[in-house]
Amino acid sequence: MLAPSLTKNDTKARWLIGIFSVVVFALVSVLGRYHLTADLGFDIHIFATANAAINTIVAVLLVAALVAVKKQRYQQHKKMMIAALALSVLFLLSYVMHRLFAGEALFGDADHDGIVSAQELAVVGKTRVVYFVILSTHILLAGLTLPIILFTAYRGLTSEFAAHKKIARITWPLWFYVAVTGPVVYFMISPYYS
């Protein structure tokens, strides 16, 4: 097993994880109310493409890290999980930029007029329901799993491996679902970017 990378301080960890999770949730919630119009000199949807790529890499890292820990390659597991965490922070920054400058796209709004007409609804049909089910579960689980992911990482970094393993059994499938559905949402909504 690995030596601790962090000194155990559960009270401080709870506060930091709680504050960070609340700030991220508030930031993402508020983003829907603001839209900045500025010519950045490039296609703002590059951020959405980057987000899909980042989520894909995170999903691959999660699988590779699971394989590594099953083979008792703990140092390799740790490095991949830290990389997944770092990429998730990069994703958050890119997500904020995209939402601020691109605004919100409507699934099915083929003519990009901000309204999904009856004709547009007829074209997308039940795919719109599938999209919203995937999107809503993705968003809900992304918000709920953030503090769980951070607590799981904390337990691993303080070498509390029994607690880390116990919570990771819940964290891993949730995080993996969020990482996989991110690119799915992107590919479904990207045709409706204006």
VENZI-V570366 format. One record per backbone hydrogen bond with DSSP energy under -1.0 kcal/mol. CO is the residue of the C=O (numbers start at 1). NH is the residue of the N-H. If there is no record, write none. Layout:
co: [CO:CO]
nh: [NH:NH]
This chain:
co: [9:10:11:12:13:14:15:16:17:18:19:20:21:22:23:24:25:26:27:30:31:43:44:45:46:47:48:49:50:51:52:53:54:55:56:57:58:59:60:61:62:63:64:65:66:67:68:69:72:73:74:75:76:77:78:79:80:81:82:83:84:85:86:87:88:89:90:91:92:93:94:95:96:97:98:99:100:106:108:109:117:118:119:120:121:124:125:126:127:128:129:130:131:132:133:134:135:136:137:138:139:140:141:142:145:146:147:148:149:150:151:152:153:154:155:156:157:157:159:160:161:162:163:164:165:167:167:168:170:171:172:173:174:175:176:177:178:180:181:182:183:184:185:186:189:190]
nh: [13:14:15:16:17:18:19:20:21:22:23:24:25:26:27:28:29:30:31:33:34:46:47:49:50:51:52:53:54:55:56:57:58:59:60:61:62:63:64:65:66:67:68:69:70:71:73:72:74:77:78:79:80:81:82:83:84:85:86:87:88:89:90:91:92:93:94:95:96:97:98:99:100:101:102:103:36:109:110:112:121:122:123:124:125:127:128:130:131:132:133:134:135:136:137:138:139:140:141:142:143:144:145:146:149:150:151:152:153:154:155:156:157:158:160:159:5:6:161:164:165:166:167:168:169:170:171:172:174:175:176:177:178:179:180:181:182:184:185:186:187:188:189:190:192:193]
